[in-house]
Amino acid sequence: MKYIGKDYEYLRLENIDHKNSEILAEAKERSLTILWFESGDNQLIVDGEEYIFGKNQMVFFTEFHRVKVKKIEKIRYLRFNQDFYCVQDNDIEVACKGMLFFGASELPIIKIPDEHLEKFETIWKMFKIEIYDDDHLQLNMLQMMLRRYLILCTREYKKQANYPKDKVESDIVRDFNFLVENYFKTKQSLAEYAELMHRSSKTISNIFSKIGTKSPLQFIQDRKMLEARRLLQYSDMQIQEVAYEIGYGDIQTFSRFFKNNAGISPSRFKEIHS
């Protein structure tokens, strides 16, 4: 089921199983994808790492994630492009800037609580109804459905990822993740991001310590590693080219960084995954 607007707005809904699982590997420029696992034991390889998803879990992908199917049962698939609903410029909080679609160094996953399952089911049913109503209000209605869908997902992710309840602190985490996604190739230190945010490095570090996950510096390094693994595994770039691409001026420094984080050298990693 697809909607394509006159200005190239794009929305697609599908029910996926092993018969049509090739859809998951399709690439579409400027697209964002939400998978809702309806049942069982689902196994995907995302950027070279294996993930197992259970019933009523959801995961969020950008156009840059590389997805391979190992085993799936039933999945609800929703994909839209940024012409349909521009997540960067439209409704910052609802659009999940820095949460669902811009925290790419950590794969965003949520579990739909039983008490909220009916809300998700209702919106999905409305999507299926509206995508067949071909009139001049269709785009507005579908955008409204997507906005509600994203609100529900954002609420759950903030709870389950232990985002700060204080809005100012939550905004700092979101903005930091968004900036890392945009500048990880050229900026390597927390101080550089703190300057962009007009905050002190200490303030940012203290907020991340409250969340109890990784430090801000680890988020930066993880995003660089993710890109390095993608380029080594899926492109024809040489190791020196990969080093330059993610901000390292010499191959020796990049090789030390990669081995410290992956446990093997970039040349060995490329050899294994070729």
C-alpha positions as CSV (number, residue, x, y, z in Angstrom):
1,M,0.0,0.0,0.0
2,K,1.6,3.2,-1.1
3,Y,0.8,6.9,-1.2
4,I,2.7,9.1,-3.6
5,G,1.9,12.8,-3.6
6,K,2.1,15.4,-6.4
7,D,5.3,16.8,-4.7
8,Y,6.8,13.4,-4.3
9,E,5.6,12.8,-0.8
10,Y,5.9,9.1,-0.1
11,L,4.3,6.8,2.5
12,R,4.2,3.0,2.3
13,L,2.5,0.5,4.6
14,E,3.1,-3.3,4.3
15,N,2.6,-6.5,6.2
16,I,5.8,-8.4,5.8
17,D,6.6,-12.1,6.3
18,H,9.2,-14.5,4.8
19,K,7.5,-14.3,1.4
20,N,8.1,-10.6,0.8
21,S,11.0,-9.9,3.2
22,E,13.2,-8.4,0.4
23,I,11.3,-5.2,1.1
24,L,13.4,-4.7,4.2
25,A,16.6,-4.4,2.1
26,E,15.2,-1.9,-0.3
27,A,17.0,1.5,-0.2
28,K,15.1,4.8,-0.7
29,E,16.7,8.2,-0.5
30,R,15.7,10.4,2.5
31,S,13.5,7.7,3.9
32,L,12.7,6.7,7.5
33,T,11.4,3.3,8.4
34,I,9.5,1.9,11.4
35,L,9.2,-1.8,11.9
36,W,6.6,-3.3,14.3
37,F,7.2,-7.0,15.0
38,E,3.8,-8.7,15.4
39,S,5.0,-12.0,16.7
40,G,7.8,-14.3,17.7
41,D,11.4,-14.7,17.0
42,N,12.7,-12.2,14.4
43,Q,16.4,-12.0,13.5
44,L,17.8,-9.1,11.5
45,I,21.4,-8.2,10.8
46,V,21.7,-4.4,11.0
47,D,25.0,-2.9,9.9
48,G,26.7,-6.2,10.4
49,E,25.3,-6.8,14.0
50,E,22.6,-9.4,14.7
51,Y,19.5,-8.4,16.6
52,I,16.6,-10.5,17.9
53,F,13.2,-8.9,18.1
54,G,10.2,-10.2,20.0
55,K,6.5,-9.6,19.8
56,N,5.4,-5.9,19.9
57,Q,8.9,-4.5,19.7
58,M,9.6,-1.7,17.3
59,V,12.8,-0.5,15.7
60,F,13.5,2.7,13.8
61,F,15.8,3.0,10.7
62,T,17.2,5.8,8.6
63,E,18.1,5.4,4.9
64,F,21.7,4.7,6.0
65,H,21.0,1.5,8.0
66,R,21.9,-1.7,6.1
67,V,19.4,-4.5,6.9
68,K,19.6,-8.2,6.1
69,V,17.0,-10.7,7.0
70,K,18.0,-13.8,8.9
71,K,14.6,-14.9,10.2
72,I,11.3,-13.2,10.4
73,E,7.7,-14.0,11.1
74,K,5.2,-11.1,10.9
75,I,6.2,-7.4,10.7
76,R,4.2,-4.2,10.1
77,Y,6.3,-2.0,7.9
78,L,5.9,1.8,7.7
79,R,8.2,3.9,5.5
80,F,8.0,7.6,4.6
81,N,10.2,10.2,3.1
82,Q,11.1,13.6,4.5
83,D,9.0,15.2,1.8
84,F,6.0,13.5,3.4
85,Y,6.8,14.6,6.9
86,C,10.1,16.4,7.4
87,V,11.3,15.1,10.7
88,Q,14.1,17.7,10.9
89,D,12.0,20.8,10.4
90,N,8.6,19.8,11.6
91,D,7.6,19.6,15.3
92,I,11.0,19.1,16.9
93,E,9.8,17.1,19.9
94,V,7.3,14.9,18.0
95,A,9.6,14.4,15.1
96,C,12.1,12.7,17.4
97,K,15.1,14.9,16.5
98,G,18.0,13.2,18.3
99,M,15.8,10.3,19.5
100,L,14.2,7.9,17.0
101,F,15.9,8.9,13.8
102,F,19.1,10.8,14.7
103,G,20.7,8.7,17.4
104,A,22.2,6.5,14.8
105,S,25.1,5.3,17.0
106,E,22.6,3.3,19.0
107,L,19.7,1.5,17.4
108,P,16.5,2.8,18.8
109,I,14.2,0.0,20.0
110,I,11.0,0.1,22.1
111,K,8.5,-2.4,23.4
112,I,4.9,-1.5,23.2
113,P,3.4,-1.8,26.6
114,D,0.2,-4.0,26.8
115,E,-1.8,-1.1,28.2
116,H,-1.0,1.1,25.1
117,L,-1.3,-1.6,22.5
118,E,-4.8,-0.6,21.5
119,K,-3.7,2.9,20.7
120,F,-1.1,1.6,18.3
121,E,-3.6,-0.8,16.8
122,T,-6.1,1.9,16.2
123,I,-3.7,4.2,14.4
124,W,-2.5,1.3,12.2
125,K,-6.1,0.6,11.2
126,M,-6.7,4.3,10.4
127,F,-3.6,4.3,8.2
128,K,-5.0,1.4,6.2
129,I,-8.3,3.1,5.8
130,E,-7.0,6.5,4.9
131,I,-4.4,5.3,2.3
132,Y,-7.3,4.2,0.1
133,D,-9.3,7.5,0.4
134,D,-8.1,9.3,-2.7
135,D,-9.3,12.8,-2.2
136,H,-7.7,16.3,-1.7
137,L,-7.6,15.7,2.1
138,Q,-5.8,12.4,2.0
139,L,-2.3,13.8,2.5
140,N,-3.4,15.9,5.5
141,M,-5.1,12.9,7.1
142,L,-2.1,10.6,6.5
143,Q,0.3,13.2,8.0
144,M,-2.0,13.5,11.0
145,M,-1.9,9.7,11.5
146,L,1.9,9.6,11.2
147,R,2.2,12.5,13.7
148,R,0.1,10.5,16.2
149,Y,2.1,7.4,15.6
150,L,5.4,9.3,16.2
151,I,4.0,10.8,19.4
152,L,3.3,7.4,20.8
153,C,6.7,6.1,19.8
154,T,8.5,9.1,21.2
155,R,6.7,8.9,24.5
156,E,7.7,5.2,24.9
157,Y,11.3,5.7,23.8
158,K,11.8,8.5,26.2
159,K,10.5,6.4,29.1
160,Q,12.4,3.2,28.1
161,A,15.7,4.9,27.2
162,N,15.5,6.8,30.5
163,Y,15.6,10.3,29.0
164,P,15.6,13.1,31.6
165,K,12.1,14.2,32.7
166,D,13.2,17.8,32.8
167,K,12.5,19.2,29.3
168,V,15.7,21.4,29.2
169,E,17.9,18.4,30.0
170,S,15.9,16.2,27.5
171,D,16.4,18.8,24.8
172,I,20.1,18.8,25.5
173,V,20.4,15.1,25.0
174,R,18.3,15.3,21.8
175,D,20.3,18.2,20.4
176,F,23.6,16.5,21.2
177,N,22.6,13.3,19.4
178,F,21.4,15.3,16.4
179,L,24.7,17.3,16.2
180,V,26.7,14.1,16.4
181,E,24.8,12.7,13.5
182,N,25.6,15.8,11.4
183,Y,29.2,16.5,12.5
184,F,30.8,13.2,13.6
185,K,33.1,13.2,10.5
186,T,34.7,16.5,11.4
187,K,34.3,17.0,15.2
188,Q,35.8,14.5,17.6
189,S,35.8,16.1,21.0
190,L,32.9,16.9,23.4
191,A,34.2,20.4,23.7
192,E,33.5,21.0,20.0
193,Y,29.9,19.9,20.4
194,A,29.5,21.9,23.7
195,E,30.5,25.0,21.8
196,L,27.9,24.4,19.1
197,M,25.3,24.0,21.8
198,H,26.4,27.0,23.9
199,R,26.8,24.7,26.9
200,S,29.7,23.6,29.0
201,S,31.2,20.1,28.5
202,K,30.6,19.4,32.2
203,T,26.8,20.2,31.9
204,I,26.4,17.8,29.0
205,S,28.5,15.1,30.8
206,N,26.4,15.4,34.0
207,I,23.1,15.0,32.1
208,F,24.3,11.9,30.3
209,S,25.5,10.4,33.6
210,K,22.0,10.8,35.0
211,I,20.7,8.6,32.1
212,G,23.2,6.0,33.1
213,T,24.2,4.9,29.6
214,K,27.3,5.9,27.6
215,S,29.3,9.1,28.0
216,P,29.0,11.8,25.4
217,L,32.5,11.0,24.1
218,Q,31.5,7.3,23.7
219,F,28.5,8.4,21.6
220,I,30.8,10.3,19.3
221,Q,33.2,7.4,19.0
222,D,30.5,4.9,18.5
223,R,29.1,6.9,15.6
224,K,32.5,7.0,14.0
225,M,32.9,3.3,14.4
226,L,29.4,2.6,12.9
227,E,30.4,4.6,9.8
228,A,33.8,2.9,9.6
229,R,32.2,-0.5,9.8
230,R,29.6,0.4,7.1
231,L,32.3,1.7,4.7
232,L,34.7,-1.2,5.2
233,Q,31.9,-3.7,4.9
234,Y,29.7,-2.3,2.1
235,S,31.9,0.0,0.0
236,D,35.0,-0.4,-2.1
237,M,36.9,2.3,-0.3
238,Q,40.4,1.6,0.8
239,I,41.3,1.8,4.5
240,Q,43.1,5.1,4.1
241,E,40.0,6.5,2.3
242,V,37.8,5.4,5.1
243,A,40.1,7.0,7.7
244,Y,39.9,10.3,5.9
245,E,36.1,10.0,5.4
246,I,35.5,9.9,9.2
247,G,38.0,12.5,10.2
248,Y,41.4,10.9,10.7
249,G,44.3,12.4,9.0
250,D,46.5,9.3,9.0
251,I,45.9,5.6,8.8
252,Q,47.9,4.7,11.9
253,T,45.7,6.8,14.2
254,F,42.5,5.4,12.6
255,S,43.8,1.8,12.9
256,R,44.5,2.3,16.6
257,F,41.1,3.8,17.1
258,F,39.4,1.0,15.2
259,K,41.3,-1.8,16.9
260,N,40.6,-0.3,20.4
261,N,36.9,-0.4,19.7
262,A,36.4,-3.5,17.5
263,G,39.2,-5.7,18.9
264,I,40.6,-6.3,15.4
265,S,42.4,-4.2,12.8
266,P,40.4,-2.5,10.0
267,S,42.2,-4.6,7.4
268,R,41.3,-7.8,9.2
269,F,37.7,-6.6,9.5
270,K,37.5,-5.8,5.8
271,E,39.0,-9.2,5.0
272,I,36.4,-11.0,7.1
273,H,33.4,-9.2,5.6
274,S,34.5,-9.1,2.0
